[in-house]
């Protein structure tokens, strides 16, 4: 298995959010399609009855699958946020910890976070590097423990 860098690890919630957004868009498209098919089915009263039933069933199946995908993506996001949050909680410097939480769990912008915390944007770059180094140490230690067991 390839070793995950601190940055890759910390970006897992952001990737999960993107996947969730895509699933939500697909679900909304399927919901709209299902509504259109249902309305069309209600209007057509003659001929093609079995075709309309099949189209409606297919639309409902696709909507159900899209709903299940949204649920899976929400679970993935919750898991990623929990894992990242647990690692970030292990950062000993509480200021760096706060910065990293705002950066990677709250999806903040480095400069904005630094200024909101009363520091310069240059400090934000320092906090980022220091936080990444701390996270990498934590991940490496966890990997060593896992290898030993």
N, C-alpha and C positions, 0 to 999 in steps of 0.2 A: 504494500500500500504506500502511495506517495505521501510524504510528510506535508501537512498543511501548514502554511505560514500563518503568522498572527493576523495579517491583513485578510487573508482568505477566510480564516475562522470568523473574524469580526464582521465580515461582509455577508455572512450567511443570512441574518435577518433581512437585510436589504434585498437579497436575491429572493428570499421567501415572500417578501412583500410584492415584488414584481410578479412572481408566479401567481400570487393571490389575486392581484389586480387583473391579470390575464384571465384567470378562471371566472372572476366576477363579470368581466366583459362578455365572455362566452355564455355564461349563465343568462345574462340580460338579453343577449341576442337570441338564445333558445327560448326564453320566456316570450319575447316579442313574436318569434316565429310560431310558437304554440298558440298564442292569442289570435294571430292572423288565421292559422289553420282552423281553429275552433270557430271563428267568426264565419269563415268561408263554408265550413261544414254546415253551420246553422242556416246559411242562405240557400245552399243547393239542396233541393228536396227531391229532385228526380235524377235518375241515371247516375252511374259512377259511385254508388253508395259505398261499395267495398273499397274503392280507391280512396275515397274520403276518409273512411275508417282507418285504413292503413296509414295514410298521411298523418292523421291525428295521433294514432298510436306511436308512430315514429317520432313525431314532434314531442310527445310526452316522454318517451324513453330518453330522447336526447336531453330534454330539460332535467329529468331525474339524474342522468349521468353528470350533467353540468353541476347540479346541486351537490352531488357526492364529491366531485372534484373540488368545489369550493370548501367543503368541510375538510377534506384532506389537506388542502393548502393552508387553511386556518390552523390546523393541528401542527403542520410543519413550521409555520411561523411561530406559534407558541413555543414549540420545542426549541427552535433556534434562538429565540429571545431568552428562554430560560437558561440554555447552555452558555450563551454569551454573558448573560447577566451574572451567572455563578462564577465564571472566570474573572469577569471585571471586578467582582466583589473581593477577589483575592489580591488585588493591587493594594499594596500597603500604604501608599501615599494617597490620602483621601482627596486631595485636590486633583491629582492626575486621574483618580478613579472617577470623580465627578465629571471631568472633561470627557473621558472615554465613554461614559454612559450617555452623555449628551450627544456625543459624536456618532456612536455606533448603534445605540438603541433608540435614541430620539431623532436620528438622521440629521443632526445639525451640521452647520458649516463651520469649519475650524475658526476662521476669523471672528465670526459672529459669536461663537461660544466663548472664545478668549475674552473679547470685549465685554460680553455679558457677565463674565466672572471677574471683571476688573483688571484684566491683563492686556498686554499688547498682542497684536496678531503674531509677532515673532514668538511670543511665549506659546501661542497655539501650536506653532511648528515644533517647538521644544516638547510640549506636552504630548503631541502626537507621537514623536519619536520615542520618548521615554515610555509612554503607555504601550506602544507596540513592542518595545523591548521587554517590558514586564509581562505582557501577555505571552510573548514567545517563551520566556523562562517558565511560565506556568504550564504552557502546553508541552514543553520539552520534559518537565518534571513528571507530568501526567503520563506522557508516552513511556518514560523510563519505568514508572510504577506498573503500567500495563504490561510492558515487556517482561518484567520480573515475575508477574503473576501468571 
